[in-house]
Structure formats: C-alpha cells, structure tokens
C-alpha cells in the first residue's frame, strides 16, 4: 500500500471502518497523523468480507469505541483528526488522503438566504419608497451590498434574496449589480430575487409573517436541481453593517457537528432588550481585555444563522409549521432537542435598524483611516482584500473648486464649488453650490443629473434645482436622494426638537436628526 495526498478524489466519510495491520477494525475518524508519528498503514478488507469503506452509522461507531477495537489510537490522537482516507487494492492503486478542511470549507454546498426585512418602520422615512436593504450607505453603496459582498468574498455564489415591501429599487439594484451578463461574475452560481407572491392554498395567499415564514414559503427551492448539493443554509439579514468570512462561520458549524449555529457578539447591558441575548458569559474568551470584558458581559445574536438543510426543512414544514420567526420562536423551541451552538464574532457589527443608528454608522465611516491622534474607523469600505461590490455607474470623477473638505467622504460624480464640508458623507451625483457649509450631514446624492441648461432654466423661473443652493448652512441632517434645497436655507434644528412629522413641508425629525425627504423641495430662505 502507498499513501499520497489528493484534494480531488471522493472520500470515505467519518464513521466508516478501516482495518489496520494489527487486524483491528478502527473507525475512520480515529485514523490520524500526529507530529513525529507515522500514518497507520491500512490493509486488506473488512472482517465481515465486505470491501473497505462500508458505511456505519454513528451508533456503530460508538459501539466500536466502547468495545476497545478503537483503542489503538488514544484520546489525544482522536482529537487531532486531520485527514481521511480511501482504501483500495494493491493492484495499481494507492491510498489517498485529503484534509477535512477542504470539505468543511466547500462553499459550493452552502446557499445563502438574505432576508429583505419588513416594512422598516424604525427607518422611516428613508423606507417610505424603498426596502430596508435598498437604503444607501457610505455615499456609494446600499445596505444589500454588505451581505452580498460578504458572500462573494467568502466564495458563496448561491444566493436567494427574499423581498416584500417597496422592493422595486432593490430589485433594480440587484439586477444591475449582480447579474450574469454585466455585473459581478458568479461562475456556476446564481443570485435570485424571490418576491412575496401568491400561491395555491391558504398559506400562499398572505404576506410573509416573519423571517421563518418567508423561508418556509420558498422551502421547495432547496429541494430542486439547484439545491441538490446543498448541505447547509445560511440565513442573513439585509440591513446590517459588518464584514465577515461566512465560510469561517460555516466551517465552525460543521466541525462542531451542530444542527444550528448562531453568530453572536459581545454586548453590554444597554441594548440587551433590543437583541436576542444568548447568555451572560466571560467575554474575555473572545480576546477582549478584562476591562472590555467587564463592560460587555453578554453575548447576543446577530441574526445570522446556519442550519443543516434537512433539519431546516423539517423544522419549517413539520415541527413548527406555524412559527413565524427564527430568533424568537424556532431557535428557542429547537434548543430542547437539537445541538445549537454559538459562534462568537468579535468585530464591528451594527444593526442599521433606526434613523439614529443609520446616521451614526455613516458618520463613523469618516474617521481617520490612519492617524496618530485618532483611532481608525471600526468599519471601512476601503479594504482591498475584501472589497465591497455595488452597481456599475460609469460616473465621472468628482469636481471640487476652491472648497475645504474635513474628515468627510465624497462620492464620485459630485460637483462642489467654494464650500466647506465637515464630518459628512456626500453621495453620488451631489451638487453643492458656493458658500455652502455642511457639518455632521449625510447626503444620499441623486439618481440622475440635471443638465446645465435645465438648472439655469429652473433658477430663472425661481424654482430649485436638485442639490443645495448658495449660502445654505446645514448640520445634523440626512438629505435623501433628489432633494432640492434652495438658497439661504438654514437646517440646524436649533430648538433641539426630537420628533416631528412635517411631510407637507418636506422633512421629518427623528431622534433629533432632520431628514429631508426624497424628491422634496425646500424653498429659498427656509429655516428648520
């Protein structure tokens, strides 16, 4: 017999039996290689006359260990299983080995399901005409680009996006950015948008009732031709900001043998009522200092899960057919009889679920990437090794005339003339006129340009073109797309109003932040 490494040949599975030179049957899971120790030589056929590699179930494996037939390999060796083997005859064949990690990190056996979310009432009015995952962020991206880019960078190329509310702009963005003809290349994978639709039967005539119900209504997709090789289903949210290697997550799930794995992060007690808190633990095991661990004594669910496919289908169709939510219903109920594991994620993660969190997360992006006097941003879109993808727009570079820009992000296709921009995010196609001062402002940009002739005509008629007019001062504000703000406007909420609904005048105030509505007009000289 001879041995060689091969990443391509099919393998026996854990629990299969092989025979060693001392004529003992040993489960394949115990065949390992330790530093300084030779690989056990595999010979002959199994004791019952069957060919090598007869599949045994888990109970047979346990009986073998209890009977002592696996005692030739000690407990330490069993914990250090690193390779699997194929046993063949001596005639022109050889024994092959391959790392277990190759199978556990195989993204081709994973499908990602990105949930488009509900009506997005906490993000209103940004969700008045768009789904939550379609909300722009960072000047040039949309929230859906975050999980999509994480999937691409993790090698996962089978993705479903479930949508329901205000999904037109989201569907348009996905079609432009992630299709097969002129978007991001997905090889043999796919990106499919699954919109809520009516199907035969009582259950098919209602909207999605929750995260689990949304997946349940499309459960049949996991059993068709595209899903035949799928082993695990990754459940993601479309309104979170973070960077994560999903295959590290899936690999941990597979190595542990868990039925369900929940991605969790350390958290203090200020937000524990907003998230599904798993338990209070010593979070120093996450690599936090003693001080950080003391401040963050809890681990809370990120709303990112991985399920064994067959178990997920069983839970949705048979065990809990009326349960609508993963976090509050299916997972807690499953904990009584299935192996559920927490995967600890110790990096930046933000739920962009409210106006306040959206505003703060955007402004946090403007922190210095490298500076001696300020910490770098906890999240940055500037990562060459794990880029964030989005739609191709073919816009020109930004044109900046005699302006001062401090700690800000300016997206492409922007025109600025003699203005001051401080601690702000400027979106694509923005037009900012002379003597404008923006501070602590998130400007989402525009969907299209108005020509110079159109702009001149509007000004001549006393109307307001898209963008910000001369001598305007704005701070602590979110300006939605295609907004028209005139000359000599002041937006500062100097009275400190926390909540206001002034849609007829083109703005809302949420958590003290002024939001200028999409396509609205703020006339010359207006003061907020």
C-alpha positions as a printed NumPy array, in Angstrom:
array([[  0.   ,   0.   ,   0.   ],
       [  1.124,   3.574,  -0.644],
       [ -0.121,   6.949,   0.506],
       [ -0.487,  10.276,  -1.248],
       [ -2.435,  13.488,  -0.792],
       [ -5.269,  14.329,  -3.15 ],
       [ -7.756,  17.215,  -2.996],
       [ -9.911,  15.832,  -5.771],
       [-10.844,  12.188,  -5.237],
       [-14.042,  11.191,  -3.402],
       [-13.563,  10.131,   0.206],
       [-14.948,   7.805,   2.803],
       [-16.979,   9.516,   5.487],
       [-16.431,   9.873,   9.2  ],
       [-17.631,   6.674,  10.892],
       [-16.577,   4.369,   8.045],
       [-14.431,   1.4  ,   9.157],
       [-10.906,   0.542,   8.023],
       [ -8.54 ,  -2.273,   9.087],
       [ -5.039,  -1.668,  10.409],
       [ -2.013,  -4.006,  10.39 ],
       [ -2.804,  -5.425,  13.831],
       [ -6.061,  -6.798,  12.386],
       [ -8.182,  -4.364,  14.383],
       [-11.159,  -2.549,  12.927],
       [-10.809,   1.188,  13.508],
       [-13.366,   3.903,  12.721],
       [-12.065,   6.22 ,  10.05 ],
       [-12.468,   9.163,  12.441],
       [ -9.63 ,   7.754,  14.563],
       [ -7.144,   7.443,  11.703],
       [ -4.917,  10.454,  12.112],
       [ -1.4  ,  11.71 ,  11.862],
       [  0.46 ,  13.317,  14.73 ],
       [  3.781,  15.192,  14.547],
       [  6.622,  12.67 ,  14.527],
       [  4.266,   9.696,  14.19 ],
       [  3.779,   7.596,  11.025],
       [  0.39 ,   7.258,   9.388],
       [ -1.219,   3.905,  10.375],
       [ -0.96 ,   1.555,   7.433],
       [ -4.309,   0.42 ,   6.053],
       [ -4.542,  -3.073,   4.546],
       [ -6.942,  -5.829,   3.48 ],
       [-10.719,  -5.906,   3.629],
       [-13.119,  -5.598,   6.5  ],
       [-13.605,  -8.5  ,   8.85 ],
       [-17.035,  -9.42 ,   7.521],
       [-15.703,  -9.882,   3.986],
       [-17.16 ,  -6.642,   2.628],
       [-14.94 ,  -4.239,   0.78 ],
       [-13.238,  -1.421,   2.584],
       [-15.314,   1.639,   3.387],
       [-18.593,   0.038,   4.466],
       [-20.753,   2.851,   5.819],
       [-21.549,   2.542,   9.539],
       [-23.94 ,   4.775,  11.415],
       [-22.992,   6.814,  14.466],
       [-24.194,   4.201,  16.952],
       [-21.986,   1.558,  15.312],
       [-19.076,   3.92 ,  15.642],
       [-19.758,   4.402,  19.362],
       [-20.107,   0.641,  19.915],
       [-16.738,   0.131,  18.248],
       [-15.099,   2.594,  20.609],
       [-16.715,   1.054,  23.696],
       [-15.636,  -2.446,  22.655],
       [-12.   ,  -1.384,  22.619],
       [-11.458,  -2.019,  18.916],
       [-10.514,   1.622,  18.504],
       [ -8.207,   1.668,  21.494],
       [ -5.048,   1.514,  19.4  ],
       [ -5.444,   5.258,  18.881],
       [ -5.532,   7.284,  22.074],
       [ -7.86 ,  10.116,  23.04 ],
       [ -5.339,  12.787,  22.112],
       [ -4.993,  11.356,  18.634],
       [ -8.78 ,  11.239,  18.196],
       [ -8.973,  14.937,  18.914],
       [ -6.38 ,  15.677,  16.259],
       [ -8.089,  14.111,  13.291],
       [ -6.72 ,  15.856,  10.25 ],
       [ -7.165,  13.504,   7.333],
       [ -9.482,  10.952,   5.766],
       [ -8.571,   8.016,   3.559],
       [ -9.643,   5.852,   0.668],
       [ -8.535,   2.212,   0.84 ],
       [ -8.006,   0.378,  -2.443],
       [ -6.433,  -2.907,  -3.528],
       [ -2.69 ,  -3.345,  -4.135],
       [ -3.103,  -3.659,  -7.91 ],
       [ -2.146,  -0.309,  -9.435],
       [ -3.892,   1.707,  -6.729],
       [ -2.933,   3.667,  -3.679],
       [ -4.34 ,   5.107,  -0.514],
       [ -5.269,   8.778,  -0.828],
       [ -5.565,  11.389,   1.91 ],
       [ -7.194,  14.773,   1.964],
       [ -7.613,  17.438,   4.618],
       [-11.014,  17.538,   6.245],
       [-10.93 ,  21.32 ,   5.974],
       [-11.33 ,  21.097,   2.194],
       [-14.785,  19.612,   2.624],
       [-15.765,  21.782,   5.554],
       [-14.814,  24.935,   3.645],
       [-16.543,  23.925,   0.425],
       [-18.773,  26.937,  -0.386],
       [-20.46 ,  25.007,  -3.189],
       [-22.516,  23.138,  -0.591],
       [-23.819,  26.336,   1.048],
       [-26.729,  28.522,  -0.03 ],
       [-27.256,  31.989,   1.443],
       [-30.729,  33.4  ,   2.047],
       [-30.783,  37.178,   2.563],
       [-33.963,  38.464,   4.179],
       [-35.252,  41.749,   2.805],
       [-36.973,  42.616,   6.074],
       [-40.36 ,  44.037,   6.886],
       [-41.836,  47.488,   6.376],
       [-38.859,  49.194,   8.036],
       [-40.945,  51.473,  10.243],
       [-37.996,  52.351,  12.504],
       [-36.043,  53.593,   9.46 ],
       [-38.962,  55.649,   8.163],
       [-38.945,  57.992,   6.225],
       [-35.883,  56.52 ,   4.471],
       [-38.022,  53.42 ,   3.827],
       [-41.045,  55.357,   2.591],
       [-40.308,  54.404,  -1.025],
       [-37.669,  51.673,  -0.661],
       [-36.967,  48.408,   1.157],
       [-34.505,  48.493,   4.065],
       [-31.727,  46.686,   2.151],
       [-32.007,  49.31 ,  -0.607],
       [-31.214,  52.227,   1.72 ],
       [-27.975,  53.925,   0.554],
       [-24.968,  53.895,   2.884],
       [-21.405,  55.181,   2.777],
       [-22.071,  57.503,  -0.146],
       [-21.957,  54.931,  -2.953],
       [-23.402,  51.665,  -1.62 ],
       [-26.671,  50.166,  -0.494],
       [-27.16 ,  48.035,   2.608],
       [-27.761,  44.913,   0.49 ],
       [-24.201,  45.269,  -0.847],
       [-22.839,  44.332,   2.6  ],
       [-24.146,  40.724,   2.829],
       [-23.764,  40.277,  -0.929],
       [-20.087,  41.298,  -0.772],
       [-19.53 ,  39.089,   2.269],
       [-20.93 ,  36.164,   0.279],
       [-18.724,  36.907,  -2.734],
       [-15.597,  37.348,  -0.617],
       [-16.407,  34.088,   1.208],
       [-16.753,  32.177,  -2.065],
       [-20.511,  31.613,  -1.665],
       [-22.129,  32.022,  -5.068],
       [-25.608,  30.61 ,  -4.468],
       [-27.788,  33.394,  -3.079],
       [-31.514,  33.986,  -2.683],
       [-32.86 ,  37.411,  -1.655],
       [-36.382,  37.435,  -0.212],
       [-38.239,  40.727,  -0.692],
       [-41.689,  42.029,   0.119],
       [-42.084,  45.751,   0.896],
       [-41.173,  48.53 ,  -1.573],
       [-38.855,  46.194,  -3.442],
       [-38.713,  47.968,  -6.83 ],
       [-35.46 ,  49.886,  -6.248],
       [-33.883,  46.883,  -4.512],
       [-34.725,  44.58 ,  -7.409],
       [-33.371,  47.124,  -9.891],
       [-30.097,  47.478,  -7.986],
       [-29.623,  43.711,  -7.685],
       [-30.29 ,  43.231, -11.394],
       [-27.684,  45.841, -12.303],
       [-25.021,  44.838,  -9.802],
       [-25.194,  41.051,  -9.544],
       [-26.479,  39.614, -12.802],
       [-24.556,  37.268, -15.097],
       [-24.137,  39.469, -18.163],
       [-22.566,  42.73 , -16.985],
       [-22.432,  42.592, -13.194],
       [-20.337,  40.63 , -10.714],
       [-19.385,  37.2  , -12.128],
       [-20.816,  34.268, -10.171],
       [-19.419,  31.337, -12.155],
       [-21.802,  28.416, -11.818],
       [-23.742,  30.117,  -9.015],
       [-26.823,  32.312,  -9.053],
       [-28.426,  35.332,  -7.434],
       [-32.21 ,  35.187,  -7.451],
       [-34.721,  37.653,  -6.04 ],
       [-37.76 ,  35.93 ,  -4.542],
       [-40.594,  38.405,  -4.146],
       [-43.583,  37.628,  -1.955],
       [-46.244,  36.164,  -4.205],
       [-49.486,  34.262,  -4.005],
       [-49.508,  30.506,  -4.454],
       [-52.271,  27.874,  -4.244],
       [-53.562,  27.113,  -0.773],
       [-54.472,  29.194,   2.243],
       [-50.866,  29.76 ,   3.305],
       [-49.94 ,  31.061,  -0.128],
       [-52.434,  33.924,  -0.025],
       [-50.796,  36.004,   2.694],
       [-47.7  ,  38.132,   3.116],
       [-44.577,  36.909,   4.861],
       [-45.354,  36.839,   8.577],
       [-41.73 ,  36.79 ,   9.73 ],
       [-38.229,  35.598,   8.921],
       [-39.034,  31.894,   9.219],
       [-42.323,  32.203,   7.363],
       [-40.558,  33.921,   4.459],
       [-38.146,  30.993,   4.087],
       [-40.968,  28.476,   4.572],
       [-42.927,  29.863,   1.621],
       [-39.963,  29.1  ,  -0.651],
       [-38.771,  25.863,   1.001],
       [-39.243,  23.9  ,  -2.215],
       [-36.302,  25.75 ,  -3.797],
       [-33.879,  23.887,  -1.534],
       [-35.042,  20.588,  -2.986],
       [-34.936,  21.352,  -6.711],
       [-31.991,  20.754,  -9.039],
       [-30.109,  23.842,  -7.834],
       [-30.323,  22.708,  -4.232],
       [-29.38 ,  19.045,  -4.61 ],
       [-25.776,  19.571,  -3.427],
       [-26.657,  21.974,  -0.621],
       [-25.833,  20.799,   2.901],
       [-26.19 ,  23.992,   4.919],
       [-28.399,  27.078,   4.659],
       [-27.005,  30.444,   5.733],
       [-29.675,  32.894,   6.937],
       [-28.644,  36.566,   6.682],
       [-30.221,  39.957,   7.224],
       [-30.129,  42.688,   4.618],
       [-29.8  ,  45.656,   6.983],
       [-26.594,  45.039,   8.957],
       [-23.168,  46.63 ,   8.532],
       [-20.207,  44.311,   9.143],
       [-17.505,  42.334,   7.362],
       [-17.429,  38.576,   7.94 ],
       [-16.   ,  35.463,   6.313],
       [-19.099,  33.286,   6.214],
       [-17.088,  30.163,   5.426],
       [-15.219,  30.509,   8.729],
       [-18.668,  30.533,  10.313],
       [-19.861,  27.513,   8.304],
       [-16.631,  25.615,   8.932],
       [-17.016,  26.09 ,  12.685],
       [-20.608,  24.866,  12.393],
       [-19.537,  21.733,  10.533],
       [-16.565,  20.95 ,  12.742],
       [-18.708,  21.104,  15.866],
       [-21.414,  18.873,  14.388],
       [-24.055,  21.437,  15.394],
       [-27.551,  21.35 ,  13.934],
       [-27.897,  25.129,  14.187],
       [-25.181,  27.711,  14.781],
       [-25.902,  31.305,  15.796],
       [-23.394,  34.078,  15.201],
       [-23.092,  36.128,  18.394],
       [-21.194,  39.164,  19.583],
       [-20.287,  40.628,  22.99 ],
       [-22.681,  43.276,  24.286],
       [-23.212,  45.462,  27.331],
       [-26.494,  45.761,  29.206],
       [-27.623,  48.963,  27.449],
       [-29.011,  47.137,  24.394],
       [-29.893,  43.709,  25.758],
       [-33.621,  44.336,  25.348],
       [-33.164,  45.104,  21.634],
       [-31.484,  41.796,  20.755],
       [-31.865,  38.087,  21.407],
       [-29.405,  37.673,  24.278],
       [-27.965,  34.177,  24.469],
       [-26.422,  34.337,  27.942],
       [-24.13 ,  36.207,  30.276],
       [-20.588,  34.873,  29.868],
       [-16.963,  35.687,  30.494],
       [-16.398,  37.529,  27.216],
       [-12.65 ,  37.648,  27.825],
       [-12.581,  34.358,  25.881],
       [-13.278,  36.442,  22.777],
       [ -9.929,  38.136,  23.129],
       [-11.284,  41.183,  24.95 ],
       [ -9.265,  42.8  ,  27.695],
       [-10.501,  42.456,  31.265],
       [-11.89 ,  45.991,  31.095],
       [-13.678,  45.354,  27.789],
       [-14.999,  42.018,  29.017],
       [-16.373,  43.666,  32.147],
       [-18.192,  46.235,  30.003],
       [-19.603,  43.579,  27.632],
       [-20.691,  40.628,  29.797],
       [-23.335,  39.28 ,  27.405],
       [-23.336,  37.562,  24.035],
       [-26.232,  38.478,  21.77 ],
       [-27.452,  37.066,  18.481],
       [-26.504,  38.969,  15.323],
       [-29.434,  37.488,  13.413],
       [-27.006,  35.41 ,  11.327],
       [-27.647,  31.652,  11.405],
       [-26.549,  28.478,   9.663],
       [-28.841,  25.428,   9.586],
       [-28.333,  21.926,   8.323],
       [-30.564,  21.925,   5.265],
       [-32.581,  18.82 ,   6.093],
       [-33.155,  19.984,   9.649],
       [-34.295,  23.415,   8.466],
       [-36.843,  21.879,   6.113],
       [-38.075,  19.592,   8.867],
       [-38.454,  22.45 ,  11.35 ],
       [-40.303,  24.712,   8.93 ],
       [-42.663,  22.148,   7.429],
       [-43.341,  19.618,  10.163],
       [-42.071,  20.513,  13.624],
       [-43.057,  24.18 ,  13.797],
       [-45.329,  24.851,  10.796],
       [-46.947,  27.903,  12.431],
       [-43.793,  29.521,  13.838],
       [-43.008,  32.755,  12.016],
       [-39.658,  33.917,  13.384],
       [-36.264,  32.252,  13.723],
       [-34.918,  34.245,  16.648],
       [-37.947,  34.31 ,  18.932],
       [-39.708,  31.061,  18.038],
       [-37.931,  28.332,  16.073],
       [-34.458,  28.521,  17.618],
       [-35.596,  28.67 ,  21.282],
       [-38.006,  25.771,  20.69 ],
       [-35.328,  23.733,  18.898],
       [-32.849,  24.123,  21.758],
       [-34.703,  21.468,  23.733],
       [-33.774,  18.633,  21.388],
       [-31.14 ,  19.788,  18.893],
       [-27.498,  20.801,  19.17 ],
       [-27.401,  24.594,  18.926],
       [-24.032,  26.34 ,  19.099],
       [-22.922,  29.961,  19.415],
       [-20.215,  31.273,  17.081],
       [-18.501,  34.228,  18.739],
       [-17.813,  37.167,  16.416],
       [-15.552,  39.838,  17.887],
       [-15.517,  42.557,  15.252],
       [-17.569,  45.55 ,  14.163],
       [-21.268,  44.878,  13.625],
       [-24.132,  47.353,  13.533],
       [-27.845,  46.826,  13.092],
       [-28.944,  49.67 ,  10.797],
       [-32.482,  49.497,  12.144],
       [-33.162,  53.073,  13.25 ],
       [-32.541,  56.581,  11.988],
       [-30.091,  57.176,  14.827],
       [-28.034,  54.039,  14.104],
       [-28.054,  54.804,  10.36 ],
       [-26.882,  58.368,  10.952],
       [-24.149,  57.431,  13.43 ],
       [-22.875,  54.491,  11.363],
       [-22.47 ,  56.714,   8.3  ],
       [-20.637,  59.468,  10.153],
       [-18.39 ,  56.888,  11.831],
       [-17.083,  55.993,   8.37 ],
       [-15.445,  59.423,   8.146],
       [-12.975,  58.698,  10.97 ],
       [ -9.291,  58.805,  10.04 ],
       [ -8.094,  55.633,   8.34 ],
       [ -4.655,  56.196,   9.869],
       [ -3.789,  58.932,  12.304],
       [ -1.703,  59.296,  15.427],
       [ -4.32 ,  61.312,  17.272],
       [ -7.491,  59.401,  16.369],
       [ -8.421,  55.712,  16.204],
       [ -9.216,  54.278,  12.757],
       [-12.868,  53.634,  11.92 ],
       [-14.143,  50.333,  13.261],
       [-15.569,  49.66 ,   9.801],
       [-14.271,  50.878,   6.473],
       [-15.245,  50.236,   2.877],
       [-11.554,  50.677,   1.984],
       [-10.367,  47.059,   2.148],
       [ -8.549,  45.829,  -0.936],
       [ -8.558,  42.21 ,   0.252],
       [-12.315,  42.13 ,   0.909],
       [-13.877,  44.757,  -1.346],
       [-17.477,  45.889,  -1.179],
       [-19.266,  45.468,  -4.501],
       [-22.053,  47.6  ,  -5.899],
       [-23.658,  48.665,  -9.162],
       [-21.504,  49.99 , -12.005],
       [-22.491,  53.592, -12.653],
       [-19.815,  54.905, -15.057],
       [-19.742,  58.308, -13.358],
       [-17.013,  60.942, -13.812],
       [-14.618,  61.888, -11.005],
       [-15.828,  64.477,  -8.529],
       [-15.069,  68.116,  -9.377],
       [-14.098,  70.288,  -6.419],
       [-13.499,  74.032,  -6.896],
       [-11.943,  76.154,  -4.139],
       [-13.524,  74.104,  -1.341],
       [-12.414,  72.795,   2.043],
       [-13.236,  69.21 ,   2.966],
       [-12.514,  67.961,   6.504],
       [-12.974,  64.361,   7.735],
       [-15.537,  63.533,   5.07 ],
       [-16.369,  61.061,   2.312],
       [-17.112,  62.432,  -1.153],
       [-18.526,  60.002,  -3.703],
       [-17.958,  60.056,  -7.441],
       [-19.809,  62.312,  -9.844],
       [-20.08 ,  65.174,  -7.331],
       [-19.779,  68.92 ,  -8.053],
       [-18.693,  71.284,  -5.255],
       [-17.956,  74.987,  -5.579],
       [-16.374,  77.128,  -2.841],
       [-17.961,  75.227,   0.046],
       [-16.991,  73.837,   3.457],
       [-17.724,  70.167,   4.21 ],
       [-17.028,  68.872,   7.743],
       [-17.554,  65.37 ,   9.116],
       [-20.07 ,  64.481,   6.414],
       [-20.833,  61.847,   3.783],
       [-21.626,  63.111,   0.281],
       [-23.415,  60.692,  -2.047],
       [-23.095,  60.189,  -5.785],
       [-24.128,  62.958,  -8.229],
       [-24.432,  65.559,  -5.466],
       [-24.383,  69.248,  -6.44 ],
       [-23.283,  71.719,  -3.757],
       [-23.197,  75.42 ,  -4.629],
       [-20.933,  78.211,  -3.399],
       [-20.686,  79.304,   0.222],
       [-22.483,  76.185,   1.478],
       [-21.462,  74.799,   4.867],
       [-22.309,  71.169,   5.713],
       [-21.444,  69.654,   9.085],
       [-22.45 ,  66.254,  10.501],
       [-24.568,  65.638,   7.419],
       [-25.324,  62.521,   5.374],
       [-26.259,  63.434,   1.804],
       [-27.512,  60.432,  -0.17 ],
       [-26.981,  62.066,  -3.585],
       [-29.141,  61.857,  -6.686],
       [-30.389,  59.266,  -9.156],
       [-29.735,  61.475, -12.186],
       [-28.169,  64.743, -13.322],
       [-29.95 ,  67.846, -14.442],
       [-28.177,  69.49 , -17.357],
       [-26.702,  72.976, -17.079],
       [-29.496,  74.253, -19.306],
       [-32.161,  72.672, -17.086],
       [-30.547,  74.1  , -13.953],
       [-30.338,  77.593, -15.473],
       [-33.961,  77.4  , -16.605],
       [-35.166,  76.38 , -13.127],
       [-33.231,  79.207, -11.467],
       [-34.567,  81.719, -13.985],
       [-38.112,  80.622, -13.146],
       [-37.459,  80.957,  -9.393],
       [-37.542,  77.224,  -8.876],
       [-34.999,  74.982,  -7.135],
       [-32.71 ,  72.536,  -8.988],
       [-31.523,  69.239,  -7.499],
       [-28.787,  69.806,  -4.928],
       [-28.016,  72.555,  -2.423],
       [-28.258,  76.255,  -3.283],
       [-25.909,  79.1  ,  -2.405],
       [-25.284,  80.345,   1.139],
       [-27.061,  77.402,   2.779],
       [-25.992,  76.084,   6.202],
       [-26.866,  72.516,   7.202],
       [-25.892,  70.381,  10.174],
       [-27.085,  67.204,  11.907],
       [-29.132,  66.219,   8.877],
       [-29.87 ,  63.376,   6.438],
       [-30.665,  64.567,   2.913],
       [-32.408,  61.867,   0.882],
       [-31.974,  61.418,  -2.857],
       [-33.004,  64.022,  -5.431],
       [-33.783,  66.61 ,  -2.74 ],
       [-33.908,  70.254,  -3.837],
       [-32.664,  72.714,  -1.227],
       [-32.726,  76.392,  -2.163],
       [-30.566,  79.405,  -1.395],
       [-30.011,  80.865,   2.077],
       [-31.578,  77.874,   3.824],
       [-30.7  ,  77.023,   7.441],
       [-31.222,  73.463,   8.687],
       [-29.876,  73.055,  12.226],
       [-32.815,  72.139,  14.5  ],
       [-31.629,  74.833,  16.882],
       [-34.583,  74.182,  19.208],
       [-33.438,  70.588,  19.77 ],
       [-36.735,  69.015,  18.724],
       [-36.518,  65.215,  18.936],
       [-39.548,  64.129,  16.914],
       [-41.563,  65.956,  14.252],
       [-43.649,  64.966,  11.226],
       [-43.661,  67.768,   8.636],
       [-44.036,  65.779,   5.448],
       [-46.045,  68.548,   3.773],
       [-43.011,  70.795,   4.177],
       [-40.598,  68.092,   3.033],
       [-38.952,  66.928,   6.246],
       [-39.171,  64.811,   9.387],
       [-37.193,  64.882,  12.626],
       [-36.264,  61.573,  14.252],
       [-34.087,  61.287,  17.394],
       [-33.078,  64.919,  16.887],
       [-31.871,  64.294,  13.318],
       [-33.553,  66.219,  10.497],
       [-34.418,  64.114,   7.426],
       [-35.099,  65.895,   4.134],
       [-37.429,  63.642,   2.135],
       [-36.611,  62.08 ,  -1.206],
       [-37.703,  64.246,  -4.17 ],
       [-38.801,  67.032,  -1.8  ],
       [-38.198,  70.763,  -2.224],
       [-37.047,  73.155,   0.496],
       [-37.567,  76.694,  -0.779],
       [-35.193,  79.644,  -0.62 ],
       [-34.697,  81.122,   2.844],
       [-36.446,  78.271,   4.698],
       [-35.329,  77.668,   8.312],
       [-35.643,  74.367,  10.194]])
